[in-house]
Amino acid sequence: MAVATQSLEELCINSIRFLAIDAVQKANSGHPGLPMGAGPMAFVLWDRFMRYNPKNPYWFNRDRFVLSAGHGCMLQYALLYLTGYDSVTLDDIKLFRQWESRTPGHPENFMTPGVEVTTGPLGQGIANGVGLAMAEAHLAAKFNKPDCQLVDHYTYVILGDGCNMEGVSGEACSLAGHLGLGKLIALYDDNHISIDGSTDVSFTEDVSKRFEAYGWHVLHVADGNSDLESIAKAIEAAKAVTDKPSMIKVTTTIGYGSPNKANTAGVHGAALGKDEVQLTRDNLGWEYPEFEIPEDVLKHFRKAVDRGAEQESAWEKTWADYKAKYAEEAAEFERIISGKLPEGWDKALPTYNPGDKALATRQTSEKTLNALAPALPELVGGSADLTHSNLTLLKISGDFQKGQYHNRNLRFGVREHGMGAICNGIALHGGLIPYCATFLVFADYMRAAIRISALSQAGVIYVMTHDSIGLGEDGPTHQPIETLASLRAIPNLLVMRPADGNETSGAYKVAIEAANKHRPTLMAFSRQALPQLEGSTIDAVAKGAYILSDSEGTPEIILIGTGSETHLCVGAAEKLRAEGKKVRVVSMPCWELFDEQDASYRESVLPKAVTKRLAVEAASSFGWQRYLSSEGEMISIERFGVSAPGPMAMEKFGYTVDNVVARAKELLG
């Protein structure tokens, strides 16, 4: 094939392909096959349909694009460079997968403007896309007026066979079909190849029928390698269906153009090799040296800059009209998309006094959520089919359902993993603060999404209840032991275990502020009732740990409690002081926040000179040694739980005031 015979569109598509080929070859690492095969559908989407402004990647009403098959990220980097984003230059393409480059090995939203969400673990991206579409639907239902369509954008996702194999995609897509998210359009790169080879060794289901069963509108483009018009017609047809999400199966050849490696696993996750790169150039008639793009191609792609500026300008006129007609709604919209919290929102936080009724912290969580709901209209969320156990229902709102997108209660069903990934999409869309809930032990079902929250700086609030053996009769399968330790190991995640009502309010204050600063929080709440403690305050929680009660002078021993065990430390301290012991009680609701305080504050709470310390937490001791010193000990659990009434389980495992007193006396000698 001679270059002269190629149309401009073919040159554009081959530019995508060869930027990917050359970048992967230079790095000797990466996945060239997907960009080579999916180049045509991506070109049609970005060239004919998507609304975006390369010079303002964060224009609010842009269409969102998610490359769920994130291993093929050179496809996205090529498009960002070609269409004129400043975030990806040709030099960045040449630094693909190198130290601190803006073209890392999988798309990272915090590194590369123009990348909406972090993808890589397969299935996360399509689930994020569901969250992005839910956020758009909610904000559109809330703010749009018949004469002003202020929120009006699509979410487009390219996903692959691996995404469809991962269970999280099924969870999220099932919910998307139920909700009828008509502005969610997924293009399925149906190339029949995964790392192990042909997908028919393990994956032979009819994906189209599966999506039809989910309630999606399904189309098929039989020739995704060259039939650009069929791709365009399918996207047009998808946009015309407004009451269902659409899945377009686009059958492609992975590694298209490579004479020896196309349609093989060999092109999936490795560079083509110098000889095969040249053979592919010859086969596709690509006479340009590595990283060189024809001038006509760049000129065509860069039309996106003027086109995007015009699209944003048109939206700005709509926005100006909206502000003139609907000033109150406009002020709220402007505030929430800017990420500013309303003045005095935290005054709504409930406060408690010693002697107030003992409540489970899941109950004080419920009170806090419902107190905050009127003050924070951007707060939306729900539970994985445990609403009446997690106590997460916002009583001022109905359910977010098809045709009722203005409501704030999200019903996720028994889909913990999908729930977490969807909430990442909601958070990264902008304008909303999502929370989601389940039992703490089921954090294991959603750990990948929680980790991505922390990695991608998605301000999700995780509400986890039934946080210890105190939940009782459900037994070992439902009683978290090692869960807190494993969650505390995740960087950038705040793990909080409040001890009473004031600490619950303080935890939410931290969580809301952290969400606005792009940091997720996970709160672990008790099933059993806990007393309201003297000395607990809302503001102290932000320090991570603080002195709850103290004796005069230097303490002989420090009792450190978290969550439902803190009141045991308080009771034990009273008995020990009655015997003349100098005892300090420290409440430590959040390790991460305490570690972030300056050295002088940490020393004031846990002085190095006081080496006799006893930590009390109904969980594994893993990680606690950092706070205990060489003479410190812990009342912990180093086995799985047991099915028994909660109070009996706590007693048998040693979580009583008397046992804390006894262990403290042993330490004191």
MARVEX-211495 format. One record per residue (C-alpha): residue in three letters; x, y, z. Coordinates in steps of 0.1 Angstrom, whole numbers, plus 5000, padded with zeros to 4 digits. Example, Ala and Ser with C-alpha at 12.3 -4.5 7.8 and 13.67 -1.06 7.14 Angstrom:
BEGIN
MARGU  resn     X     Y     Z
MARGU   ALA  5123  4955  5078
MARGU   SER  5137  4989  5071
! end
This chain:
BEGIN
MARGU  resn     X     Y     Z
MARGU   MET  5000  5000  5000
MARGU   ALA  5015  5034  4990
MARGU   VAL  5010  5063  5013
MARGU   ALA  4995  5084  4985
MARGU   THR  4966  5060  4982
MARGU   GLN  4956  5064  5019
MARGU   SER  4927  5087  5027
MARGU   LEU  4932  5113  5054
MARGU   GLU  4911  5093  5078
MARGU   GLU  4933  5062  5072
MARGU   LEU  4964  5084  5078
MARGU   CYS  4948  5096  5111
MARGU   ILE  4941  5061  5123
MARGU   ASN  4976  5049  5113
MARGU   SER  4990  5078  5132
MARGU   ILE  4974  5065  5164
MARGU   ARG  4987  5030  5156
MARGU   PHE  5022  5040  5150
MARGU   LEU  5025  5064  5179
MARGU   ALA  5015  5034  5200
MARGU   ILE  5039  5010  5182
MARGU   ASP  5068  5034  5184
MARGU   ALA  5063  5043  5221
MARGU   VAL  5060  5007  5232
MARGU   GLN  5090  4997  5211
MARGU   LYS  5111  5025  5226
MARGU   ALA  5101  5016  5261
MARGU   ASN  5104  4979  5253
MARGU   SER  5073  4976  5274
MARGU   GLY  5036  4980  5269
MARGU   HIS  5005  4968  5250
MARGU   PRO  5005  4978  5213
MARGU   GLY  4978  4954  5202
MARGU   LEU  4947  4972  5215
MARGU   PRO  4956  5007  5200
MARGU   MET  4963  4990  5167
MARGU   GLY  4929  4973  5166
MARGU   ALA  4908  4999  5184
MARGU   GLY  4923  5029  5166
MARGU   PRO  4894  5032  5141
MARGU   MET  4866  5032  5167
MARGU   ALA  4885  5057  5189
MARGU   PHE  4892  5079  5159
MARGU   VAL  4855  5080  5149
MARGU   LEU  4845  5087  5185
MARGU   TRP  4869  5115  5191
MARGU   ASP  4867  5130  5157
MARGU   ARG  4830  5130  5150
MARGU   PHE  4811  5127  5183
MARGU   MET  4829  5136  5215
MARGU   ARG  4827  5171  5229
MARGU   TYR  4859  5182  5247
MARGU   ASN  4882  5212  5248
MARGU   PRO  4919  5202  5246
MARGU   LYS  4928  5236  5261
MARGU   ASN  4905  5231  5291
MARGU   PRO  4905  5195  5301
MARGU   TYR  4883  5203  5330
MARGU   TRP  4855  5221  5312
MARGU   PHE  4825  5208  5332
MARGU   ASN  4801  5199  5304
MARGU   ARG  4827  5179  5284
MARGU   ASP  4819  5143  5274
MARGU   ARG  4837  5119  5296
MARGU   PHE  4859  5092  5280
MARGU   VAL  4871  5061  5299
MARGU   LEU  4895  5036  5285
MARGU   SER  4885  5007  5307
MARGU   ALA  4910  4985  5290
MARGU   GLY  4937  5006  5305
MARGU   HIS  4966  4985  5294
MARGU   GLY  4960  4999  5259
MARGU   CYS  4967  5034  5273
MARGU   MET  4989  5045  5243
MARGU   LEU  4956  5047  5224
MARGU   GLN  4945  5075  5248
MARGU   TYR  4979  5092  5250
MARGU   ALA  4981  5093  5212
MARGU   LEU  4946  5109  5211
MARGU   LEU  4955  5135  5237
MARGU   TYR  4986  5145  5219
MARGU   LEU  4971  5145  5184
MARGU   THR  4940  5165  5194
MARGU   GLY  4962  5192  5211
MARGU   TYR  4961  5186  5249
MARGU   ASP  4990  5204  5265
MARGU   SER  4993  5175  5290
MARGU   VAL  5008  5151  5265
MARGU   THR  5035  5163  5241
MARGU   LEU  5055  5142  5216
MARGU   ASP  5083  5142  5242
MARGU   ASP  5058  5127  5267
MARGU   ILE  5050  5100  5242
MARGU   LYS  5087  5092  5239
MARGU   LEU  5089  5089  5276
MARGU   PHE  5061  5063  5278
MARGU   ARG  5063  5042  5310
MARGU   GLN  5093  5061  5323
MARGU   TRP  5100  5077  5357
MARGU   GLU  5075  5104  5365
MARGU   SER  5064  5108  5329
MARGU   ARG  5029  5119  5321
MARGU   THR  5024  5087  5301
MARGU   PRO  5025  5060  5327
MARGU   GLY  5019  5023  5320
MARGU   HIS  4981  5027  5327
MARGU   PRO  4960  5058  5327
MARGU   GLU  4962  5078  5359
MARGU   ASN  4938  5107  5363
MARGU   PHE  4961  5125  5389
MARGU   MET  4991  5125  5365
MARGU   THR  4976  5133  5331
MARGU   PRO  4949  5160  5325
MARGU   GLY  4925  5146  5300
MARGU   VAL  4924  5112  5317
MARGU   GLU  4892  5111  5337
MARGU   VAL  4897  5081  5359
MARGU   THR  4925  5057  5369
MARGU   THR  4921  5024  5350
MARGU   GLY  4943  4993  5349
MARGU   PRO  4926  4967  5370
MARGU   LEU  4902  4954  5344
MARGU   GLY  4865  4962  5349
MARGU   GLN  4871  4992  5371
MARGU   GLY  4868  5016  5342
MARGU   ILE  4834  5005  5329
MARGU   ALA  4822  5006  5365
MARGU   ASN  4836  5041  5369
MARGU   GLY  4818  5050  5337
MARGU   VAL  4785  5039  5353
MARGU   GLY  4793  5062  5382
MARGU   LEU  4801  5091  5358
MARGU   ALA  4768  5086  5340
MARGU   MET  4749  5084  5373
MARGU   ALA  4764  5117  5384
MARGU   GLU  4755  5133  5351
MARGU   ALA  4719  5120  5354
MARGU   HIS  4715  5133  5389
MARGU   LEU  4729  5168  5383
MARGU   ALA  4709  5171  5351
MARGU   ALA  4677  5161  5368
MARGU   LYS  4684  5185  5396
MARGU   PHE  4696  5216  5377
MARGU   ASN  4683  5215  5341
MARGU   LYS  4653  5236  5331
MARGU   PRO  4631  5232  5301
MARGU   ASP  4648  5262  5285
MARGU   CYS  4684  5256  5298
MARGU   GLN  4701  5223  5295
MARGU   LEU  4730  5231  5318
MARGU   VAL  4742  5195  5324
MARGU   ASP  4742  5175  5291
MARGU   HIS  4771  5152  5284
MARGU   TYR  4778  5116  5275
MARGU   THR  4801  5090  5291
MARGU   TYR  4819  5069  5265
MARGU   VAL  4838  5038  5275
MARGU   ILE  4861  5015  5255
MARGU   LEU  4863  4981  5272
MARGU   GLY  4878  4948  5262
MARGU   ASP  4873  4911  5268
MARGU   GLY  4892  4912  5301
MARGU   CYS  4868  4939  5314
MARGU   ASN  4838  4918  5305
MARGU   MET  4854  4887  5322
MARGU   GLU  4859  4906  5355
MARGU   GLY  4829  4903  5378
MARGU   VAL  4829  4940  5388
MARGU   SER  4818  4949  5352
MARGU   GLY  4788  4927  5355
MARGU   GLU  4778  4942  5389
MARGU   ALA  4780  4977  5375
MARGU   CYS  4765  4971  5341
MARGU   SER  4736  4952  5357
MARGU   LEU  4728  4983  5378
MARGU   ALA  4733  5006  5348
MARGU   GLY  4707  4987  5328
MARGU   HIS  4682  4988  5357
MARGU   LEU  4687  5025  5360
MARGU   GLY  4683  5031  5323
MARGU   LEU  4714  5054  5319
MARGU   GLY  4708  5065  5284
MARGU   LYS  4739  5087  5282
MARGU   LEU  4763  5058  5289
MARGU   ILE  4777  5043  5257
MARGU   ALA  4802  5015  5258
MARGU   LEU  4823  5003  5228
MARGU   TYR  4834  4967  5233
MARGU   ASP  4867  4959  5216
MARGU   ASP  4858  4924  5206
MARGU   ASN  4891  4910  5195
MARGU   HIS  4889  4875  5210
MARGU   ILE  4925  4876  5224
MARGU   SER  4937  4879  5260
MARGU   ILE  4971  4872  5276
MARGU   ASP  4966  4834  5276
MARGU   GLY  4957  4834  5239
MARGU   SER  4924  4830  5222
MARGU   THR  4896  4838  5246
MARGU   ASP  4878  4806  5236
MARGU   VAL  4899  4787  5261
MARGU   SER  4878  4803  5289
MARGU   PHE  4853  4829  5276
MARGU   THR  4827  4817  5251
MARGU   GLU  4795  4833  5264
MARGU   ASP  4774  4856  5242
MARGU   VAL  4783  4890  5256
MARGU   SER  4756  4908  5236
MARGU   LYS  4729  4886  5250
MARGU   ARG  4743  4892  5285
MARGU   PHE  4740  4929  5280
MARGU   GLU  4706  4926  5266
MARGU   ALA  4696  4907  5297
MARGU   TYR  4710  4936  5318
MARGU   GLY  4686  4959  5299
MARGU   TRP  4711  4975  5276
MARGU   HIS  4706  4986  5240
MARGU   VAL  4730  4964  5220
MARGU   LEU  4745  4969  5185
MARGU   HIS  4772  4951  5166
MARGU   VAL  4798  4964  5141
MARGU   ALA  4812  4934  5123
MARGU   ASP  4842  4951  5107
MARGU   GLY  4858  4974  5133
MARGU   ASN  4891  4974  5114
MARGU   SER  4880  4996  5085
MARGU   ASP  4842  5002  5084
MARGU   LEU  4842  5037  5098
MARGU   GLU  4807  5045  5086
MARGU   SER  4792  5015  5104
MARGU   ILE  4810  5026  5136
MARGU   ALA  4796  5061  5132
MARGU   LYS  4761  5049  5125
MARGU   ALA  4762  5026  5156
MARGU   ILE  4772  5055  5178
MARGU   GLU  4744  5077  5163
MARGU   ALA  4719  5049  5170
MARGU   ALA  4732  5046  5206
MARGU   LYS  4727  5083  5211
MARGU   ALA  4692  5080  5198
MARGU   VAL  4682  5055  5225
MARGU   THR  4677  5077  5256
MARGU   ASP  4662  5052  5281
MARGU   LYS  4689  5025  5281
MARGU   PRO  4727  5025  5281
MARGU   SER  4741  5012  5249
MARGU   MET  4768  4986  5242
MARGU   ILE  4783  4985  5208
MARGU   LYS  4803  4953  5201
MARGU   VAL  4830  4963  5176
MARGU   THR  4848  4932  5162
MARGU   THR  4884  4941  5156
MARGU   THR  4918  4924  5150
MARGU   ILE  4942  4929  5178
MARGU   GLY  4975  4942  5164
MARGU   TYR  4959  4951  5131
MARGU   GLY  4985  4955  5104
MARGU   SER  5013  4934  5119
MARGU   PRO  5019  4906  5094
MARGU   ASN  5031  4880  5119
MARGU   LYS  5016  4890  5152
MARGU   ALA  4981  4903  5145
MARGU   ASN  4953  4882  5161
MARGU   THR  4978  4866  5185
MARGU   ALA  4985  4870  5222
MARGU   GLY  5021  4880  5212
MARGU   VAL  5009  4915  5203
MARGU   HIS  4988  4919  5234
MARGU   GLY  5014  4928  5260
MARGU   ALA  5048  4932  5244
MARGU   ALA  5067  4953  5219
MARGU   LEU  5065  4941  5183
MARGU   GLY  5103  4939  5180
MARGU   LYS  5124  4960  5155
MARGU   ASP  5119  4937  5126
MARGU   GLU  5081  4933  5130
MARGU   VAL  5078  4971  5134
MARGU   GLN  5093  4976  5100
MARGU   LEU  5072  4948  5085
MARGU   THR  5041  4965  5099
MARGU   ARG  5052  4999  5084
MARGU   ASP  5056  4982  5051
MARGU   ASN  5023  4964  5054
MARGU   LEU  5003  4996  5062
MARGU   GLY  5023  5018  5038
MARGU   TRP  5036  5039  5066
MARGU   GLU  5067  5056  5052
MARGU   TYR  5073  5080  5082
MARGU   PRO  5101  5075  5107
MARGU   GLU  5093  5068  5143
MARGU   PHE  5072  5094  5161
MARGU   GLU  5067  5115  5130
MARGU   ILE  5032  5125  5122
MARGU   PRO  5021  5138  5088
MARGU   GLU  5013  5175  5088
MARGU   ASP  4979  5170  5073
MARGU   VAL  4970  5146  5101
MARGU   LEU  4980  5170  5128
MARGU   LYS  4961  5198  5111
MARGU   HIS  4930  5176  5110
MARGU   PHE  4932  5164  5146
MARGU   ARG  4940  5199  5159
MARGU   LYS  4907  5211  5146
MARGU   ALA  4895  5197  5180
MARGU   VAL  4910  5228  5196
MARGU   ASP  4888  5253  5178
MARGU   ARG  4858  5230  5179
MARGU   GLY  4862  5225  5216
MARGU   ALA  4866  5262  5223
MARGU   GLU  4834  5268  5203
MARGU   GLN  4815  5240  5222
MARGU   GLU  4826  5254  5256
MARGU   SER  4818  5289  5245
MARGU   ALA  4783  5278  5235
MARGU   TRP  4779  5262  5270
MARGU   GLU  4791  5294  5286
MARGU   LYS  4763  5313  5269
MARGU   THR  4738  5287  5283
MARGU   TRP  4754  5291  5317
MARGU   ALA  4751  5329  5316
MARGU   ASP  4715  5326  5306
MARGU   TYR  4709  5301  5334
MARGU   LYS  4725  5325  5360
MARGU   ALA  4703  5353  5348
MARGU   LYS  4671  5333  5350
MARGU   TYR  4678  5309  5379
MARGU   ALA  4701  5327  5403
MARGU   GLU  4696  5305  5434
MARGU   GLU  4701  5272  5415
MARGU   ALA  4731  5287  5397
MARGU   ALA  4747  5297  5429
MARGU   GLU  4744  5262  5443
MARGU   PHE  4756  5247  5410
MARGU   GLU  4786  5269  5409
MARGU   ARG  4795  5261  5445
MARGU   ILE  4793  5223  5442
MARGU   ILE  4812  5220  5409
MARGU   SER  4839  5243  5424
MARGU   GLY  4842  5219  5454
MARGU   LYS  4835  5245  5480
MARGU   LEU  4816  5235  5511
MARGU   PRO  4787  5258  5522
MARGU   GLU  4794  5282  5550
MARGU   GLY  4787  5268  5584
MARGU   TRP  4778  5233  5571
MARGU   ASP  4795  5217  5601
MARGU   LYS  4772  5234  5625
MARGU   ALA  4747  5207  5615
MARGU   LEU  4768  5180  5631
MARGU   PRO  4751  5165  5662
MARGU   THR  4767  5168  5696
MARGU   TYR  4764  5146  5726
MARGU   ASN  4769  5149  5764
MARGU   PRO  4780  5123  5789
MARGU   GLY  4748  5106  5802
MARGU   ASP  4730  5109  5769
MARGU   LYS  4716  5076  5757
MARGU   ALA  4741  5049  5747
MARGU   LEU  4739  5043  5710
MARGU   ALA  4757  5022  5685
MARGU   THR  4780  5043  5663
MARGU   ARG  4761  5031  5633
MARGU   GLN  4731  5049  5649
MARGU   THR  4751  5081  5655
MARGU   SER  4763  5077  5619
MARGU   GLU  4726  5076  5608
MARGU   LYS  4719  5108  5628
MARGU   THR  4749  5125  5614
MARGU   LEU  4741  5116  5577
MARGU   ASN  4705  5129  5581
MARGU   ALA  4717  5161  5599
MARGU   LEU  4741  5168  5571
MARGU   ALA  4718  5160  5542
MARGU   PRO  4699  5193  5542
MARGU   ALA  4732  5213  5547
MARGU   LEU  4751  5193  5519
MARGU   PRO  4729  5188  5489
MARGU   GLU  4759  5173  5471
MARGU   LEU  4759  5143  5495
MARGU   VAL  4745  5112  5478
MARGU   GLY  4749  5075  5486
MARGU   GLY  4735  5042  5497
MARGU   SER  4742  5007  5507
MARGU   ALA  4748  4973  5492
MARGU   ASP  4714  4959  5502
MARGU   LEU  4720  4966  5539
MARGU   THR  4703  4999  5542
MARGU   HIS  4684  4991  5574
MARGU   SER  4715  4975  5590
MARGU   ASN  4740  5002  5579
MARGU   LEU  4714  5029  5586
MARGU   THR  4724  5050  5556
MARGU   LEU  4690  5062  5542
MARGU   LEU  4686  5099  5537
MARGU   LYS  4651  5105  5550
MARGU   ILE  4647  5138  5531
MARGU   SER  4650  5121  5497
MARGU   GLY  4635  5093  5477
MARGU   ASP  4654  5067  5457
MARGU   PHE  4676  5074  5427
MARGU   GLN  4658  5053  5401
MARGU   LYS  4650  5054  5364
MARGU   GLY  4630  5086  5358
MARGU   GLN  4638  5097  5394
MARGU   TYR  4674  5108  5390
MARGU   HIS  4670  5138  5412
MARGU   ASN  4668  5117  5443
MARGU   ARG  4698  5110  5465
MARGU   ASN  4694  5075  5479
MARGU   LEU  4714  5051  5457
MARGU   ARG  4703  5015  5458
MARGU   PHE  4733  4994  5448
MARGU   GLY  4720  4959  5455
MARGU   VAL  4743  4931  5467
MARGU   ARG  4772  4945  5446
MARGU   GLU  4799  4957  5469
MARGU   HIS  4827  4958  5444
MARGU   GLY  4807  4975  5418
MARGU   MET  4794  4999  5444
MARGU   GLY  4829  5011  5453
MARGU   ALA  4840  5015  5417
MARGU   ILE  4808  5033  5408
MARGU   CYS  4813  5057  5437
MARGU   ASN  4848  5064  5424
MARGU   GLY  4832  5075  5391
MARGU   ILE  4807  5097  5409
MARGU   ALA  4834  5113  5430
MARGU   LEU  4857  5120  5400
MARGU   HIS  4829  5134  5379
MARGU   GLY  4828  5164  5401
MARGU   GLY  4799  5181  5419
MARGU   LEU  4790  5153  5443
MARGU   ILE  4803  5137  5475
MARGU   PRO  4793  5100  5474
MARGU   TYR  4792  5075  5503
MARGU   CYS  4786  5038  5502
MARGU   ALA  4780  5012  5529
MARGU   THR  4782  4976  5538
MARGU   PHE  4795  4955  5567
MARGU   LEU  4832  4961  5575
MARGU   VAL  4841  4925  5567
MARGU   PHE  4829  4929  5532
MARGU   ALA  4855  4955  5525
MARGU   ASP  4873  4924  5512
MARGU   TYR  4847  4922  5484
MARGU   MET  4855  4958  5473
MARGU   ARG  4891  4962  5482
MARGU   ALA  4903  4968  5447
MARGU   ALA  4878  4998  5444
MARGU   ILE  4889  5011  5478
MARGU   ARG  4925  5010  5468
MARGU   ILE  4917  5028  5435
MARGU   SER  4899  5055  5455
MARGU   ALA  4930  5061  5475
MARGU   LEU  4953  5059  5444
MARGU   SER  4932  5081  5422
MARGU   GLN  4923  5106  5449
MARGU   ALA  4886  5100  5447
MARGU   GLY  4868  5115  5476
MARGU   VAL  4845  5086  5484
MARGU   ILE  4832  5080  5520
MARGU   TYR  4830  5044  5530
MARGU   VAL  4805  5037  5558
MARGU   MET  4813  5003  5573
MARGU   THR  4792  4989  5601
MARGU   HIS  4792  4958  5623
MARGU   ASP  4829  4963  5628
MARGU   SER  4840  4936  5652
MARGU   ILE  4831  4904  5670
MARGU   GLY  4806  4925  5688
MARGU   LEU  4781  4919  5660
MARGU   GLY  4776  4885  5675
MARGU   GLU  4756  4856  5662
MARGU   ASP  4765  4859  5625
MARGU   GLY  4798  4845  5635
MARGU   PRO  4833  4842  5619
MARGU   THR  4823  4849  5583
MARGU   HIS  4809  4883  5593
MARGU   GLN  4833  4892  5621
MARGU   PRO  4862  4913  5608
MARGU   ILE  4896  4904  5625
MARGU   GLU  4924  4914  5601
MARGU   THR  4903  4939  5581
MARGU   LEU  4913  4971  5599
MARGU   ALA  4950  4963  5596
MARGU   SER  4948  4955  5559
MARGU   LEU  4928  4987  5552
MARGU   ARG  4953  5008  5573
MARGU   ALA  4980  4995  5550
MARGU   ILE  4965  5014  5520
MARGU   PRO  4983  5047  5514
MARGU   ASN  4961  5079  5513
MARGU   LEU  4931  5062  5529
MARGU   LEU  4918  5076  5562
MARGU   VAL  4906  5046  5583
MARGU   MET  4885  5059  5612
MARGU   ARG  4869  5040  5642
MARGU   PRO  4849  5064  5663
MARGU   ALA  4842  5057  5700
MARGU   ASP  4809  5076  5705
MARGU   GLY  4785  5101  5690
MARGU   ASN  4809  5131  5692
MARGU   GLU  4837  5111  5675
MARGU   THR  4812  5100  5649
MARGU   SER  4804  5136  5641
MARGU   GLY  4841  5144  5641
MARGU   ALA  4848  5115  5617
MARGU   TYR  4822  5128  5593
MARGU   LYS  4836  5164  5595
MARGU   VAL  4870  5150  5586
MARGU   ALA  4855  5128  5559
MARGU   ILE  4836  5156  5542
MARGU   GLU  4865  5179  5542
MARGU   ALA  4888  5151  5530
MARGU   ALA  4864  5142  5502
MARGU   ASN  4866  5178  5490
MARGU   LYS  4904  5175  5490
MARGU   HIS  4903  5143  5470
MARGU   ARG  4910  5118  5497
MARGU   PRO  4888  5089  5506
MARGU   THR  4877  5079  5541
MARGU   LEU  4866  5046  5556
MARGU   MET  4846  5047  5588
MARGU   ALA  4841  5016  5609
MARGU   PHE  4810  5017  5631
MARGU   SER  4797  4994  5658
MARGU   ARG  4765  4973  5659
MARGU   GLN  4764  4974  5697
MARGU   ALA  4754  5004  5718
MARGU   LEU  4782  5025  5733
MARGU   PRO  4782  5052  5760
MARGU   GLN  4787  5089  5753
MARGU   LEU  4821  5096  5767
MARGU   GLU  4832  5125  5788
MARGU   GLY  4860  5143  5771
MARGU   SER  4852  5133  5735
MARGU   THR  4848  5162  5711
MARGU   ILE  4841  5167  5674
MARGU   ASP  4873  5187  5667
MARGU   ALA  4897  5163  5686
MARGU   VAL  4891  5136  5660
MARGU   ALA  4910  5156  5633
MARGU   LYS  4941  5150  5654
MARGU   GLY  4938  5112  5649
MARGU   ALA  4944  5106  5686
MARGU   TYR  4939  5127  5717
MARGU   ILE  4939  5126  5755
MARGU   LEU  4904  5116  5765
MARGU   SER  4912  5116  5803
MARGU   ASP  4943  5119  5824
MARGU   SER  4957  5118  5859
MARGU   GLU  4978  5146  5874
MARGU   GLY  5015  5144  5866
MARGU   THR  5033  5120  5844
MARGU   PRO  5012  5089  5837
MARGU   GLU  5025  5055  5848
MARGU   ILE  5006  5038  5820
MARGU   ILE  4987  5048  5789
MARGU   LEU  4956  5029  5778
MARGU   ILE  4949  5034  5741
MARGU   GLY  4914  5025  5727
MARGU   THR  4896  5027  5694
MARGU   GLY  4860  5025  5686
MARGU   SER  4838  5003  5708
MARGU   GLU  4868  4994  5731
MARGU   THR  4875  5030  5742
MARGU   HIS  4849  5030  5769
MARGU   LEU  4865  4999  5784
MARGU   CYS  4897  5019  5787
MARGU   VAL  4878  5047  5804
MARGU   GLY  4862  5022  5829
MARGU   ALA  4895  5005  5836
MARGU   ALA  4913  5039  5842
MARGU   GLU  4887  5048  5868
MARGU   LYS  4893  5016  5887
MARGU   LEU  4931  5019  5885
MARGU   ARG  4930  5055  5896
MARGU   ALA  4909  5045  5926
MARGU   GLU  4939  5023  5935
MARGU   GLY  4963  5052  5932
MARGU   LYS  4976  5046  5897
MARGU   LYS  4983  5074  5873
MARGU   VAL  4966  5065  5841
MARGU   ARG  4961  5083  5808
MARGU   VAL  4934  5073  5784
MARGU   VAL  4940  5080  5747
MARGU   SER  4913  5077  5721
MARGU   MET  4928  5069  5687
MARGU   PRO  4901  5070  5661
MARGU   CYS  4925  5074  5631
MARGU   TRP  4961  5063  5628
MARGU   GLU  4967  5082  5596
MARGU   LEU  4957  5115  5610
MARGU   PHE  4977  5110  5641
MARGU   ASP  5008  5101  5621
MARGU   GLU  5003  5134  5601
MARGU   GLN  5005  5156  5632
MARGU   ASP  5038  5172  5641
MARGU   ALA  5063  5155  5664
MARGU   SER  5055  5178  5694
MARGU   TYR  5018  5169  5693
MARGU   ARG  5025  5132  5690
MARGU   GLU  5049  5134  5719
MARGU   SER  5023  5153  5740
MARGU   VAL  4998  5125  5736
MARGU   LEU  5022  5095  5737
MARGU   PRO  5053  5106  5755
MARGU   LYS  5083  5084  5747
MARGU   ALA  5092  5083  5784
MARGU   VAL  5059  5065  5792
MARGU   THR  5068  5030  5779
MARGU   LYS  5040  5011  5796
MARGU   ARG  5012  5012  5772
MARGU   LEU  4982  4989  5766
MARGU   ALA  4962  4991  5734
MARGU   VAL  4927  4977  5733
MARGU   GLU  4910  4969  5699
MARGU   ALA  4888  4940  5690
MARGU   ALA  4909  4931  5660
MARGU   SER  4944  4919  5649
MARGU   SER  4974  4934  5666
MARGU   PHE  4992  4937  5632
MARGU   GLY  5007  4972  5629
MARGU   TRP  5000  4983  5665
MARGU   GLN  5036  4979  5677
MARGU   ARG  5045  5013  5663
MARGU   TYR  5025  5029  5691
MARGU   LEU  5033  5005  5719
MARGU   SER  5071  5007  5725
MARGU   SER  5091  4977  5737
MARGU   GLU  5071  4974  5769
MARGU   GLY  5037  4979  5753
MARGU   GLU  5011  4952  5750
MARGU   MET  4977  4948  5734
MARGU   ILE  4944  4931  5740
MARGU   SER  4938  4918  5705
MARGU   ILE  4923  4889  5685
MARGU   GLU  4947  4866  5667
MARGU   ARG  4921  4840  5654
MARGU   PHE  4888  4841  5636
MARGU   GLY  4856  4850  5656
MARGU   VAL  4828  4829  5669
MARGU   SER  4791  4826  5666
MARGU   ALA  4776  4838  5699
MARGU   PRO  4757  4867  5713
MARGU   GLY  4778  4899  5710
MARGU   PRO  4782  4906  5747
MARGU   MET  4793  4870  5753
MARGU   ALA  4818  4871  5724
MARGU   MET  4833  4903  5737
MARGU   GLU  4836  4888  5772
MARGU   LYS  4852  4855  5761
MARGU   PHE  4878  4874  5740
MARGU   GLY  4887  4895  5770
MARGU   TYR  4870  4928  5761
MARGU   THR  4858  4937  5796
MARGU   VAL  4868  4964  5820
MARGU   ASP  4881  4939  5845
MARGU   ASN  4904  4923  5819
MARGU   VAL  4918  4956  5809
MARGU   VAL  4925  4964  5846
MARGU   ALA  4942  4930  5850
MARGU   ARG  4964  4934  5819
MARGU   ALA  4973  4969  5830
MARGU   LYS  4983  4957  5864
MARGU   GLU  5005  4930  5848
MARGU   LEU  5023  4957  5828
MARGU   LEU  5027  4979  5859
MARGU   GLY  5043  4949  5877
! end
